[in-house]
């Protein structure tokens, strides 16, 4: 920059203005400086150095506890990130996706990101990234939980919504069951019977399981005999084996912890020639476009609005409450008596 200024006969500040605030520079001076810069191969001030001086990068980071492709494959992750991206567009802010997979390099990857604030996608209580990002002095939003000092949580009341959903799905059922999100960061798919919700690491999974248990107690159902199939990921195709395992137990009602998992149960029921809801009732969460087409009873929430709220928090702005939800009853469940 100094050499461009010397050859152009202007100050270094004027050279900086030519790139950052060209409207403040006379047209002839602007042309002269740009011509000299082109001759010298100078492309303008280093944006990284500029951001260090200003202590802002104009970017927020989304810490995604999944492989990067999940952000584009999962319908609800896409909806959430669309809400984040809308706020970034409106505020002229960049977006950095930071995948974490439980490896030792996760913390370094997160802390080395040049961002002004963080959004942490639903994670576990034991995630080592949480105390790190909340200790950086930057705004942090955590979607779904857990609640930690130095961060704001954006979520719905998962326990209350689960209790209400279970009341509809399990109505008239003799053998209720659950198709669950992962219990821990190891993401092990397995079958469990009457698991203790307090032993679950992921807050969303834990609270939904607690709400289901609440209803079972209300209805006099034996919690110790409740079959729970745990999936490794929220993926319709990957959940097929666990959905089949539940139906093999004779389950006649399944609360699935997302629409994608509920669709896996509906797929398994069709393969077996089972009638929905006469032979098996099914319910889920999220209420995406496909839920209506499938006639799925589900918890309606807006991941899009939650994404917007998280983005505003990460930018240090005020965010409206986006934790509203409601039960949407369709044809996949029996009528309650």
N, C-alpha and C positions, 0 to 999 in steps of 0.2 A: 504494500500500500504506500509506503514511504517513497519508493522509487517512482510510482505512478504520480504521486503528488509533486515530486521534484520536477519530473519531465513535463508535467502539465502546467506547472506554475501556480499550483493551488495548495491549500493546506490538506493534511490527511483527513481532517474532519469533512472537508468538501468532497473528497473521494468517497468517504463513507456515505454522505448524503446522496451521492450519485446512485448508490445501490439501494439504500434503505428508505430515503425520502427524496426521490428525484424531483418532486414538484417544488422543492426548496432551492433548486439549482437552475441558473440561467440556461436556456436551451443550448447556446453556443458552448458554454463551459461543459455542459453535460456531454455534448458530442465529442469535444476535445478529450475529456477524461476517458470516455469509453473507447475512443480510438487508441489512445496510448495504452490503456489496459489490455486491449486486444493484441496490440503489438508485443507486449511483454508477457502475454499469456496469463494475466491476472483475472481471476473470475469473481472477485468480490470478497468481502469480509468473511472469515470462517464462521459459519453459523454456530458451531459448537462453542467457539470462544465467546461469541456474542451472548449465547445462552448462559454461559458461566458468569459473565459480567452482570447479566441481569438477574441471575439466580432463578431463571425460569426457562423451560424448554418449549412451552406451548404444546405439551403432550401429556396425556394421562395413560396409565398402564392398566391392563386387565390381566390379573394373575389367574390363569385358567388351569385348574388342577386336573387337566385331561390332556391327551395328545392334541396337537394343534388342529387336526382335521375335525375333531369333535365340534369345534366352533361353527363349522359349516354343515356338518351332518345332522346334528341334533336340532329338531324344529324349535324347541324352546330356547336353546342356546342362541340360535339365530335370532329369535324374537328379542331376547334380552340384549344382544349385541347391536341389533338395529336401533333399539332405544338409546343405547350408549352413543352410537354413531350419529344419530340425529342431533343430540346435544353438542357433540364435537363439531358438527357442521355449522350449527347455529352460532357457536362461540368461536369458530375459527381455530379449533384445537385439533391436534393430531391424536392418533390412537395407536398404542403399542400392545399387541397381544403377547403375553409372556407365559408359555406353557410350562407347567411343573408336573413332574411325573414321580415324585418320591425319591429322586436320586440325590446324592450328596451335593450336586452342583446347583440345586434349585435355589438356595439362598443367594449364592453369588450371581446367578442369572437375574434374579429379581432386583437385587440391590444395585447391580451395574446398569440397569435400565435408566436412561435419561428421561425421567418423567416428573411432573409436578404433583401428582397424586396417584393413588392406587385404588383399583376396584379388585377385591378378592372374590372370585366365584366360590360358591358353596364349598366349604372344606371341613376338615376334621378338627377337633379340639387340640390334637397333638401336632398339628402342622407347624413345623419350625419356621415357616415363612411369616406367620402372624406376628410374633413378637418383634421380628426384624422390621417389617414395614411400619408397624405402629410406633417404632422407636426412631423413625427417621425425621420426625417433625413435619411430615406432609399429611394432607387430608387422606383419609382412608375410609372406604365404604366396603362392608362385607355383605355379600348377598347370601341370604339364608342362614347365616351364622357360621361360627359361634360368636357370642358377644365377648368382646375384649376391650380393655381400656385403650383409648386412643383411636377408636374406630366407631362408625355408626353402622348398625345392622339394618338392612332393608329386607323385609320378608313379610309373609302373612302369618296368621296364627295357625300354624300347622297342626297343633294338637286339637284345637277346637274344630277345624275343618275335617280332620280325620275322624273325630268322634261322630260328626254329623253324617259324613259319607258312609261310615260303617253301619250306622243305624239304618240307612236305606239299602245298602248292598246286602247286608246280612239278614234283612227282614224275611222271615219264613224259611231260613236256611237251617239245615241239620248239621252240615259240615263246612263251616266257614274257613277261609284261608286267606293268606296274604302273600302278594308278590312284591318283594321289598327291594329298595335301593341297597347298595353295599353298606355293610356295618362299619368297616374300617378302611384305613388307607391301603391295606394289602389287597382290597377289592377281590376277595375270594368268593366265588359262587358256591353256595352250599344250601342244604336243607336244615332247618332248625324246628324244634317243637317247643312252643311256649317260651321263647327267649325273653330275657329281662331287658327292657328298653334302656335301662341305665347303663348297660354294658356296650351300648352302641356309640361309636366315636363321632359320626356325622350328625349334627344337630337336627337337620331336616328329617332324616330317617328316624332319629330317636323320638322327636316330637310326634311324628305321624304314627309311629308304633305305639307311643303312649296314648294317643287319642283313640286308636283302635282298641287298646286294652281297656280304656275308660268305658267305651261302649259295651264291651264284652262283660265287664263287671255289672254295668247297668242292666244288661239283658239276662244276667245269670248264666252266661256261657262259661265253659271251663277254659280258662286262659292257658292252663298247663298243656292242654291238648291241641292248641291252635297251631296248625302247620304254617310255617313261614319259609318261603323259597327266596333266597337272597341271590340277586344277580351281580355280576361283576361290573356291568355298565348299563346305563339307561339306553338300551338299544333293542328295538323290536325283534330283529333277527337273532341277536345273541341271547335274548330272553326266552326263545322258543323252547329250549330244553327244560328250563325251570318251570315254564307254564305247563308243559306236559307232565312234569313230576308232580305238580300240584293236582292236576286232574287225575293222575294215577292214584292219589290218596282218596278219591271219591269226592273231592271238594265240589260243593254245589253253590258256592258264592265266593268270589275273590275280590278283595280290595287290592288294587295295584297302585303303586306309589307314583305313577305318571300315566298319561294317556298312552305313551309308547309301550309301556309294560302291559297296560290293559289290552291294547291291540294284539299283543302276543298271546294273551289268554283267549281272545276272540278267535284268533287264527287257529289255536289248538282245538277249541271247541268245534269249529267248522270241520277240521280234519277228522274229528271223531263222530261227526253227525249229531252233536249235541245241540239242543235248542236253547237259545238265549232269549229271555231269562228263565224259561220253564225248568231247564236242566241245570243251568249254571248262570248266576247273576254276576255282573262285572261292573266295577266302577274305577275311575282313575282321577288324575289331577291335570289341570292346565287348560283344557277346553280350547284346543287348536281347531282349525277348520275341519280336520278329518274327524274329530269327535262327533260333530253334528251329523256328518255323512254316515258314521257307524252307529248312530243312535246311542252313544255312550253317555251314561250318567257320570258326571265328573264335577270336580271343584273348578269353578271358573276363577281365574286370576289373570292379571296382565303382566307377563314377564317383560313386555315392551316398556310399560310404565315403570316397572322396577329398575330396568336398565337405565331409563332416563334419570330416575332419582339417584341411582348410584353415580352416574356421570356428574351430576350437579354437585354431589357431596365431594367427589374427587377433585372438583374444580374449586372447592371452598365456598360454594354457593348454597343458598337455601333450597331445600327440596320438599315438595309436598308429600304427604303420606300416600304411599302407593300400595299399602298392605291390605287392600280390600279384597274380599273373596265372597263367593256365594255358591251354593249347591245348585247345579243344573241337572234336573232329573229328566232322563230320556227312557228309551225302551229297553235298555240293557239290564234294568233292575225290576224286581217285582213290586207290585203295589203294596204299600204298608197298610196293615190292618188298623 
